[in-house]
């Protein structure tokens, strides 16, 4: 049993956030707490293009591209393609 659980900017990325939430709630002690920090975003891209929104979009793009380049350089993409072909 856990006394405290924290989620920072991740629940929205999970494949099954409802199951993740159920698991956390089942794992908490009776007096435990779960802190969830999620970014606020509007439904339309145009509504998110303020100073903070632009900073987040810039950061996400840079981190994602850098990670993809490292992944590709290490040859991991080849094994991923082989696995995908095998089904």
DALINGI-V436763 format. One record per helix or strand. SS is the DSSP state (2 for helix, 1 for strand). FROM is the first residue (numbers start at 1). TO is the last residue. If there is no record, write none. Layout:
((SS;FROM;TO) (SS;FROM;TO))
//
This chain:
((1;2;8) (2;11;13) (2;17;27) (1;28;37) (2;45;48) (2;51;73) (2;76;86))
//
